[in-house]
Amino acid sequence: MKAGRADPIRHYRRKVPESNRLLEPILDWYAESARDLPWRTPDASPWSILVSEIMLQQTPVVRVLPVWIEWMERWPTPAALAKEAPGEAVRHWGRLGYPRRALNLHACARAITDHHGGEVPSDHAALLALPGIGEYTAAAVASFAFKGRHAVLDTNVRRVLARAVSGEEYPPKATTPPERRLAASLLPDADRAPVWAVAVMELGALVCTARAARCADCPINDLCAWRLAGKPAYDGPARKGQTYAGTDRQCRGRLLAVLRQSHGPVPKDALDVVWDDAPQRERALDGLITDGLAEVLDDGTYRLPG
């Protein structure tokens, strides 16, 4: 176990339910191999955990960590962020991508401040009702911040369960009812459920990865249905890798970078010079305005939302 780690996982050792032979080896592995991340410390606030979960959607830890630190220093509470204009959340989102997540966090901060006394709600249904919070994020925050017993199904967890239990290389594109039932059936008792959730997630992030599963390092190597079946290749629709260069998404990023770097309105010609394809540039700019990420003023200049 790493020096200084609080609440060692071995504290949770009890009789393992027959329905989940994966539990003990995964918890043991997590106790030895988990990354030390600030949103996992015992004193991490529910708000800091919520911010991390939103930032980590489709974004690796190495990119999230410095932005998360800056956010938590600047806005340590929902009320602190709620006082700011939405554009400031977008500005300090930096290059994490998918900047609508910044607007969602700002809207969450205002909802928490206005309707929950400035405290992130512990109730799963109340979390799910917050702006931009979906099934996964509500379950994750209820589990990691409030020690709730919930099935937490992100991409990494779904992949681990697909391989280890279902014998399939990849899960379906969208979460299915059978996946939810499987995850619920594997939940341990309330004391261990939050640790189980983060441990399976970590296993998927570090070992049972999408492109190069490190089966020799896996704590459930001898239990994994996919490995025992000879690692059959994925037999579903073609899984397309994400492209970025030349896309509307890249164009939007360039335009948004200009707006983030300016603390005042930006003339149109300052935006025109960052992307040569005029029709694509206009389409991307219109999209930013439609999504609430930019505003056009009466004089024809542009800015982040006020």
Summary of the structure (lengths in Angstrom):
residues: 306
radius of gyration: 21.5
end to end distance: 47.9
largest distance: 69.6
contacts: 907
relative contact order: 0.11
helix: 51%
strand: 2%
